[in-house]
Amino acid sequence: MEFTPPFPPHLDPNYNGNNTGTEAYSKEILNQMTTSERTRLAVKLYKKREIEIHDAIKISGLSAEIFASVLKGMNIEVRQMNVLVCGGAGFIGSNFVRHMVTKYPHYKIVNVDKLTYAGNIDNLIDIENRSNYIFYQGDIVDQKFIDEIIVKEKIDSIVNFAAETHVDRSIHIGSREFVMTNTVGVQTLLDATRRHNLFKFVNISTDEVYGSLELGEQRMFTEETAFEPNVPYAAAKAGGDLLCRAYYNTFGVPVIVSHCSNNYGPYQFPEKLIPYLITKALNREQFPIYGDGRNIRDWLFVLDHVKAIDLMLHKGIPGEVYNIGGNNEKSNLEIAKLILQYFGLPESMIKFVPDRPGHDRRYAIDAAKIMNELGWYPEHRFEEAIPKTIEWYLHNQEWIAKIKQRNADINEHIK
Ligand SMILES: NC(=O)c1ccc[n+]([C@@H]2O[C@H](COP(=O)([O-])OP(=O)(O)OC[C@H]3O[C@@H](n4cnc5c(N)ncnc54)[C@H](O)[C@@H]3O)[C@@H](O)[C@H]2O)c1
């Protein structure tokens, strides 16, 4: 039976002539309808191309996944999602862009990156000519630029990786850029999400906002753990995260925040611990290790993080926070010894250097929520993924050399 909607958008008494999608249908009308009526309405409007997928999902009241299976059952092709990835030329962002461009050829992936010292367009050389991929150089703090991209590329969702990420720089060089990108940048994207009525905004954050745990204590960070950032990097990230919470509560902006533990894998800028030590091993140089080397981090392979972000984008609930971790705690000393062992180098190459100020002792993530609610689990075992990671850097020494040519001062404060 043909289902007739209550009235077309332009006859809706609440329609102001500017809105599109769900705003054209009053909430009261939708609430009076059964799920099956709402689904049929959503399918009909979607099929007639009167609305986009995110509005169809909202009208149906179903999850994105169930609505997609309804469309599939009716042989209706799911139209593309246009995702704005911010900071997609960095380590995790480039791994995410590659995953999305390859897995969803019908989506459009728009990468906006300022290309700071950490941004590297070479990270995406293998996919740069794909028809579903576009790159723009620009700053997430620049509201006008972000607005233009959203309109021009008909963006419906944002995933934000753009950040100043090196804790040491926030201590030794200064924290202003950290606040600009990690806090003001997030606020700019929240405003844009609100102004353009986007489907979803996933803001990638860190476990470092929770502060530090003690060695030997059983406690892990959960989504309820209070923020206690100890370094300017973490404080600036926490600022962005708190704005996400406030924009959801105040304006209903459909934002999701994730707190992930330390990532490792290909394309990581060689100032971060694992690629830094690999480059030291390649050059047969000493391994500088802060303090007593017993600081513990939870290590997760980058593609497991990428999979979690894909799930959050498609199935995550707006307003929710998800912790992501590998349940794989290792001290910096253990990491150093592993790399030395791989290269057949002696442990005497480890050189303990004065600790950095505010150095958190231990991070540990309880990832039960994303596992139970979104069905996520890490697929890569550390014992297998770490040698593969080392091999990747061995096979890509030209990639490292080019970065070093551009950045002669990598970690030069560590003496
Ligand atoms: N690397 C980790 O272990 C880890 C763990 C948890 C969370 N995170 C978070 O994940 C995100 C990505 O981390 P990463 O390790 O890939 O970082 P990265 O430093 O490798 O990449 C950051 C990218 O953001 C870009 N960028 C910086 N400022 C920008 C701006 N104002 N506008 C547009 N682009 C800008 C840089 O050019 C770079 O390409 C960050 O938000 C970080 O806080 C990282």
The ligand as an SDF file (V2000), in Angstrom:
LIG
                    3D

 44 48  0  0  0  0  0  0  0  0999 V2000
   48.7770    9.1690   18.0990 N   0  0  0  0  0  0  0  0  0  0  0  0
   48.1830    8.6570   19.1710 C   0  0  0  0  0  0  0  0  0  0  0  0
   48.7140    7.7530   19.8060 O   0  0  0  0  0  0  0  0  0  0  0  0
   46.8400    9.1860   19.6010 C   0  0  0  0  0  0  0  0  0  0  0  0
   46.1650    8.5190   20.6150 C   0  0  0  0  0  0  0  0  0  0  0  0
   44.8960    8.9750   20.9910 C   0  0  0  0  0  0  0  0  0  0  0  0
   44.3500   10.0710   20.3770 C   0  0  0  0  0  0  0  0  0  0  0  0
   45.0170   10.7180   19.3970 N   0  0  0  0  0  0  0  0  0  0  0  0
   44.3730   11.8500   18.7400 C   0  0  0  0  0  0  0  0  0  0  0  0
   44.1810   11.4890   17.3970 O   0  0  0  0  0  0  0  0  0  0  0  0
   44.2850   12.6440   16.5570 C   0  0  0  0  0  0  0  0  0  0  0  0
   45.3130   12.3960   15.4820 C   0  0  0  0  0  0  0  0  0  0  0  0
   46.5580   12.0970   16.0860 O   0  0  0  0  0  0  0  0  0  0  0  0
   47.8430   11.7680   15.2060 P   0  0  0  0  0  0  0  0  0  0  0  0
   48.7750   11.0160   16.0510 O   0  0  0  0  0  0  0  0  0  0  0  0
   47.4140   11.2370   13.9040 O   0  0  0  0  0  0  0  0  0  0  0  0
   48.4190   13.2510   15.0160 O   0  0  0  0  0  0  0  0  0  0  0  0
   49.4150   13.8470   13.9410 P   0  0  0  0  0  0  0  0  0  0  0  0
   50.1790   14.8950   14.6450 O   0  0  0  0  0  0  0  0  0  0  0  0
   50.1560   12.7740   13.2350 O   0  0  0  0  0  0  0  0  0  0  0  0
   48.4320   14.5210   12.8740 O   0  0  0  0  0  0  0  0  0  0  0  0
   47.7240   15.6920   13.1310 C   0  0  0  0  0  0  0  0  0  0  0  0
   47.3000   16.2590   11.7880 C   0  0  0  0  0  0  0  0  0  0  0  0
   46.4970   17.4190   12.0230 O   0  0  0  0  0  0  0  0  0  0  0  0
   46.9150   18.4480   11.1140 C   0  0  0  0  0  0  0  0  0  0  0  0
   46.5880   19.7410   11.7200 N   0  0  0  0  0  0  0  0  0  0  0  0
   47.1610   20.3000   12.8220 C   0  0  0  0  0  0  0  0  0  0  0  0
   46.5910   21.4880   13.0840 N   0  0  0  0  0  0  0  0  0  0  0  0
   45.6340   21.6750   12.1520 C   0  0  0  0  0  0  0  0  0  0  0  0
   44.6950   22.6910   11.9050 C   0  0  0  0  0  0  0  0  0  0  0  0
   44.6320   23.7860   12.6890 N   0  0  0  0  0  0  0  0  0  0  0  0
   43.8470   22.5690   10.8560 N   0  0  0  0  0  0  0  0  0  0  0  0
   43.9050   21.4710   10.0300 C   0  0  0  0  0  0  0  0  0  0  0  0
   44.7870   20.4900   10.2250 N   0  0  0  0  0  0  0  0  0  0  0  0
   45.6310   20.5760   11.2800 C   0  0  0  0  0  0  0  0  0  0  0  0
   48.4010   18.2290   10.9260 C   0  0  0  0  0  0  0  0  0  0  0  0
   48.8980   18.8500    9.7570 O   0  0  0  0  0  0  0  0  0  0  0  0
   48.4650   16.7070   10.8990 C   0  0  0  0  0  0  0  0  0  0  0  0
   48.2870   16.2200    9.5820 O   0  0  0  0  0  0  0  0  0  0  0  0
   44.6600   13.7970   17.4910 C   0  0  0  0  0  0  0  0  0  0  0  0
   43.5140   14.5340   17.7690 O   0  0  0  0  0  0  0  0  0  0  0  0
   45.1840   13.1210   18.7440 C   0  0  0  0  0  0  0  0  0  0  0  0
   44.9260   13.9120   19.8700 O   0  0  0  0  0  0  0  0  0  0  0  0
   46.2680   10.3010   18.9920 C   0  0  0  0  0  0  0  0  0  0  0  0
  1  2  1  0
  2  3  2  0
  2  4  1  0
  4  5  1  0
  4 44  2  0
  5  6  2  0
  6  7  1  0
  7  8  2  0
  8  9  1  0
  8 44  1  0
  9 10  1  0
  9 42  1  0
 10 11  1  0
 11 12  1  0
 11 40  1  0
 12 13  1  0
 13 14  1  0
 14 15  2  0
 14 16  1  0
 14 17  1  0
 17 18  1  0
 18 19  2  0
 18 20  1  0
 18 21  1  0
 21 22  1  0
 22 23  1  0
 23 24  1  0
 23 38  1  0
 24 25  1  0
 25 26  1  0
 25 36  1  0
 26 27  1  0
 26 35  1  0
 27 28  2  0
 28 29  1  0
 29 30  1  0
 29 35  2  0
 30 31  1  0
 30 32  2  0
 32 33  1  0
 33 34  2  0
 34 35  1  0
 36 37  1  0
 36 38  1  0
 38 39  1  0
 40 41  1  0
 40 42  1  0
 42 43  1  0
M  CHG  2   8   1  16  -1
M  END
$$$$
